Amino acid sequence: MNPAPSSLTGARSLGARAFCRALHRRLIQGLWLLLAASLLWLMLRPPRLLRALPAGIPVRFTNVLRGSGITFQQDATATDQKYYLETMGTGVGWIDYDRDGLYDLYFVQSAATDIYKPPHPLHSALYHNNGDGTFTDVTAKAGVGAEGLYGQGVAVGDFDNDGYPDLYVTGYGRSILYHNNGDGTFTDVTEKAGVANQGNWGTSAGWFDYDKDGYLDLVVCNYIEWSPANNIWCGEHKPGYRAYCHPDNYKGQHIKLYHNNHDGTFTDVSDKSGVGKPEAKGMGVVLADFNNDGWPDIAIANDTWPNFLFLNNHDGTFKDVSFISGIAASEDGKYEAGMGIDAADVDGDGWLDLYVTHLDFELNRLYHNNHDGTFDDATYSSGLGNKAIFLSGVTMKFMDYDNDGWTDICQVNGAMLDNIQLYHTEVTYEEPKLMFRNLGHGKFEKVSEHLGPDFMHPIAGRGLAVADFDNDGDLDLAINVRGGPPELLRNDGGNANHWLEVFLVGTKSNRDGVGSALKLTAGGQIQVTQAKGGMGYMSASDPRLHFGLGSQTKIDSLEIRWPSGAVDHLTNVPIDQILTVKEGAGIVPGKFPRMAGKS
């Protein structure tokens, strides 16, 4: 038989039960304390991090193309031979060519090839902004059709400081520089200027004054050594499965840097400067000061190739810091399909960060500036992560779409392969756009679905250019779509918050003020931005510097540091206006009429 438990065993059992009851009470008390502390933290934490969807003010983007008078359609020149050229699409640019204060639109077009003959002649197109929501095609009068050029991108800049912006149109095999005559017409001065980029496949380009001599110089990205003669078969060998090839199948070209000689001509300083030495597969470019030394640098997104960062040595040369900076590759060391690129201070620390778009099954990368010449991959820590893993990010632009004082990310997508679903069933050829809203201090949330059906409408997006085309204080979008009509997306609601736009006029500095650094202080919040060159993918955006002010009704100060070294300190700056600021003179009269019917 089993012996009865001893008194010692029973006592131990009673003690254990009492201990468990006490422990249970303490755990319950601890959980209540933890819950109370959590509720207190939620009530006290900074309100910027508490924003919930949808955004604080309702914003919708409305496609106003219909009825605008814009009849342009991009021709993809598509054939069953899958010429590499076909998939690239073309860019779009905003340019106030007649200086009436209303930004006009330039759409870049493709051209016939040896195996594709379009039903009608192809040319790029310039549309004049009439100030009432309509545009007039003035291409023929202006003389900027670029007939016969298989166009790619556009860059806008006043290279001769005459007060009228000029056009540089990149293309396959050559590029064109159009000088603005100031009377509504342009003259092709490519040969005289020496910037034809002959024999190269030019993609994105940008204007900046790298030596701070008061005249804009030109950077041109070049892509790969492709031609109809070496157009190999890629994809499976069965009907409908032939695909556009991967850039790894072709050797890259080299970046071009043209120095402005002040007499209407340029000198190719690509090798001398160091910029043209490494092999490149250039797609996007942004020209800005990344180390806050007052001199503009060069960042380039390369396709399946290390991204470039060239720091300005102040002596006409650049130092290649691509690898040591941390932007050459992803955090895990991969060279991704870099296409669109832009720079902005996303976290309010006064230093420019970088964003680079990539294709599906890759991540769009946000690189945080560490203030020491290096960048960290902040894609996940910023909240962006893999939210666009099935989308092909062709281009992007930093923009404060809701005027809350924090720069957001607008991204245009569209697969490169028009038969992509044969290879990846999760991916579609036409894709919706993306908007990531900055919650403050570089943390983002996706708000695309709250910006209206026109914003979510899927397209094979290519070029993106941002501008306040109706001068109402919020930023609008122009998108060039591969093989179809463009989109003109008007921002409706963004100006419910306060704002300021600044148009720069340089005197000692280059006329456009490119390279200027601006610091705005309002209600204890400081915003820092720069007048940059390039940006995005083969496109040109509104050069006016845009500040969202949120609910702030007063600007404490605006400081402008010009490339010449001059500094303008402005106080009593009005809000909800577009101001013209002239170097050394401060605010001067400017003409920026609000679109008819806009309050």
Secondary structure, 3 states (H helix, E strand, C coil): CCCCCCHHHHHHHHHHHHHHHHHHHHHHHHHHHHHHHHHHHHHHCCHHHHCCCCCCCCCEEEECCCCCCCCCCCCCCCCCCCCHHHHHCCCEEEECCCCCCCCEEEECCCCCCCCCCCCCCCCCEEEEECCCCCEEECHHHHCCCCCCCCEEEEEEECCCCCCCCEEEEEEECCCEEEEECCCCCEEECHHHHCCCCCCCEEEEEEEECCCCCCCCEEEEEECECCCHHHCCCEECCCCCCEECCCHHHCCEECCEEEEECCCCCEEECHHHHCCCCCCECEEEEEEECCCCCCCCEEEEEEECCCCEEEEECCCCCEEECHHHHCCCCCCCCCCCECCCEEEECCCCCCCCEEEECCCCCCCCEEEEECCCCCEEECCCCCCCCCCCCCCCEEEEEEECCCCCCCCEEEEEECCCCCCHHHCCCCCCCCECCEEEEEEECCEEEECHHHCCHHHHCCECEEEEEEECCCCCCCCEEEEEECCCCCEEEEEECHHHCEEEEEEEECCCCCCCCCCCEEEEEECCEEEEEECCEECECCCECCCCEEEEEECCCCECEEEEECCCCCEEEECCECCCCEEEEECCCEEECCCCCCCCCCC
